[in-house]
Every structure is written in C-alpha cells, then in structure tokens.
Amino acid sequence: MIPFNTIHTADCLDFMPQLPAASVHLIVADPPYFRVQLQQAWDNQWPDETEYLDWSLRWLREAMRLLVPGGLLYVFGQVGKREHVWLHLQSRACAEFAFHDLIIWDRAVGYNERRDSFTPAYEMILALRKDGAPPRFDKDAVREPYEAKTQALYLRDKRYKDPQARRAHLEKGKYATNVWRIASLKGASKEKLGHPTQKPLELIERLLLSSSRAGDLVFDPFCGSGTTLFAAQKYGRAYIGVEINAEFATLARRRLETYSNVLRCSK
Ligand SMILES: C[S@@+](CC[C@H](N)C(=O)[O-])C[C@H]1O[C@@H](n2cnc3c(N)ncnc32)[C@H](O)[C@@H]1O
C-alpha cells in the first residue's frame, strides 16, 4: 500500500496501477497540454495529436478507476494555439465518463498575443464524475460574499418580511458560478516557486473545498510544484502526488515540508 502524504517521482501511468480501485475521493489533474509550453520537454513528448489523445485517455481511465463512487476528477485544459486538441480530449472523455461540469477560469490577463484573433485569456477545467453515488460536492463550502451595495439593496427591499432572516441569508454569501476570475501567477508573484505552469492556490482551494471533506484522500497525477497537495495539507485532507520530473518533485516536497514546519512553529 502506498503511504498517504507522499510525493513520488514517477510516470503516473506506471504509478497509478499500484493504487487500489475506489480509494481516492478527489483527483485534480493538470496534465501536459501538448505543444503549448514549447520550451518544456514534458509538453512535447508526443509525435502527433492522436498519440497525445490516446495517452490522455489511458491516464484518464486509470484515474477514474481510482475514484470512489461520487468522486470528482478535475482536468485542466490550456488556452493557446492548440486548444482544439483539448476540445477533442473533452469530447472523448465525455463519451466515456460521466460529465459533471465545465469551469471557465478567467486568468484576468491574456496568455499570448495572437495577431489574427482575440487574445486567449481563459482556461477550462473539465469535471468528470464517478457514478454510483451522489457527487461529493458541497456548494456551501465555497460561497462568495455579496457586495456591500447588493446587501444594502436587498435589505431595503420591502418584499422581504423578515429582515433578520434576510440578513442571515445575505451573510452566508451567494453560490459561486462556474466562471472564475482569478489572476494567473506572474513571474514576480510571491506565490511563484519556479514551475512554469504553477496554478494559483486560490483556484485549487476552490476545487478542493467544494469537492472533498476533511480526512479524504486527494490525488494529483501531475503535481508539478505541488499546489494541489499543498491545499490538501492546509485543509486536513490526505494526499498522494506524482511528478515525472525529479526537480519538480523535490520542489513540491520542499514546499510541503516548509508549510508543515511553519505549522509546527506556530503551535
Ligand atoms: C501543467 S504541469 C502541473 C503544474 C501544477 N499544477 C502546479 O501547480 O505546479 C504538468 C506537470 O506534469 C508533469 N508530467 C508530465 N508527464 C508526466 C507523467 N507521465 N507522469 C507524471 N507527471 C508528468 C510535468 O513534469 C509537469 O510538471
């Protein structure tokens, strides 16, 4: 049995068969995009789209095997000049597995200059569901605050008979939509650790808090700098991460160790 709270330097396709079926509550996967990061060997491993798509389906099948019934698998897809490959991937994944949601992540700043079309500024996050139980999803865990202006307006509205109940409702905040505006990490960002495609913690936290509970096991097959695992540790979930590149795996391990040390010191 693979111990919890560990990060493994391995190819996720070799690693995943070691985990038992229906043992993971949530998977956050941010896989290679296919020839978007042109300087990174890990994004240029496939001779053509067909091989990339076949490989994608292989790891997706293995990942879905690991999920408990009702568990969710989030898959990032990249904006950029090859996004049609991502559309094919979504289509093939949804033909085989239960579609749950499609989140639009508005990165706030455009990704790349294109001279012949609008500048791409969003990524999609596809959510697939393991059937057999109600989805492990808690909409209340990720409510967003109402703006003060909106709160004041609702409280003045005479149609609401019970102002106390109305205030309590407003204080809970509103349900989050599936369009998220969260700035992508810039080179100078304090959060940035040296991985070229590190995801903002705020974004991953939203996936984690809505789709897992304390004590759950969270798995990331392409953990990079360890953002998913960091969020899991922060919120009392167990984690297992895999990263093929030894330097990135070391980066992720250090990130998590530093956080545990901070927690120990603050106790
Ligand atoms: C898009 S990045 C993930 C970034 C991560 N979400 C973060 O916040 O830092 C994809 C990662 O997958 C790794 N990778 C590529 N092929 C892999 C494979 N077959 N098994 C495991 N990791 C792989 C790459 O080295 C890269 O670090």
The ligand as a Tripos MOL2 file, in Angstrom:
@<TRIPOS>MOLECULE
LIG
   27    29     1     0     0
SMALL
NO_CHARGES

@<TRIPOS>ATOM
      1 C1          0.8770   21.5640  -16.1350 C.3       1 LIG1
      2 S1          2.1250   20.9960  -15.1040 S.3       1 LIG1
      3 C2          1.3910   20.8960  -13.4750 C.3       1 LIG1
      4 C3          1.5690   22.1480  -12.6430 C.3       1 LIG1
      5 C4          0.9660   22.0460  -11.2480 C.3       1 LIG1
      6 N1         -0.4790   22.0020  -11.3020 N.3       1 LIG1
      7 C5          1.4080   23.2070  -10.3500 C.2       1 LIG1
      8 O1          0.5400   23.9670   -9.8440 O.co2     1 LIG1
      9 O2          2.6050   23.3760  -10.1470 O.co2     1 LIG1
     10 C6          2.2470   19.3330  -15.6270 C.3       1 LIG1
     11 C7          3.3030   18.5300  -14.9000 C.3       1 LIG1
     12 O3          3.1850   17.1530  -15.3020 O.3       1 LIG1
     13 C8          4.4610   16.5560  -15.2800 C.3       1 LIG1
     14 N2          4.3480   15.3280  -16.1040 N.ar      1 LIG1
     15 C9          4.4180   15.2210  -17.4650 C.ar      1 LIG1
     16 N3          4.2230   13.9440  -17.8560 N.ar      1 LIG1
     17 C10         4.0230   13.2300  -16.7060 C.ar      1 LIG1
     18 C11         3.7540   11.8550  -16.4430 C.ar      1 LIG1
     19 N4          3.6480   10.9540  -17.4320 N.pl3     1 LIG1
     20 N5          3.6050   11.4510  -15.1490 N.ar      1 LIG1
     21 C12         3.7050   12.3540  -14.1350 C.ar      1 LIG1
     22 N6          3.9840   13.6710  -14.3160 N.ar      1 LIG1
     23 C13         4.1220   14.1060  -15.5880 C.ar      1 LIG1
     24 C14         5.3650   17.6550  -15.8330 C.3       1 LIG1
     25 O4          6.7140   17.4520  -15.4570 O.3       1 LIG1
     26 C15         4.7390   18.9250  -15.2280 C.3       1 LIG1
     27 O5          5.4000   19.3090  -14.0370 O.3       1 LIG1
@<TRIPOS>BOND
     1     1     2 1
     2     2     3 1
     3     2    10 1
     4     3     4 1
     5     4     5 1
     6     5     6 1
     7     5     7 1
     8     7     8 2
     9     7     9 1
    10    10    11 1
    11    11    12 1
    12    11    26 1
    13    12    13 1
    14    13    14 1
    15    13    24 1
    16    14    15 ar
    17    14    23 ar
    18    15    16 ar
    19    16    17 ar
    20    17    18 ar
    21    17    23 ar
    22    18    19 1
    23    18    20 ar
    24    20    21 ar
    25    21    22 ar
    26    22    23 ar
    27    24    25 1
    28    24    26 1
    29    26    27 1
@<TRIPOS>SUBSTRUCTURE
     1 LIG1         1 GROUP 0 **** ****
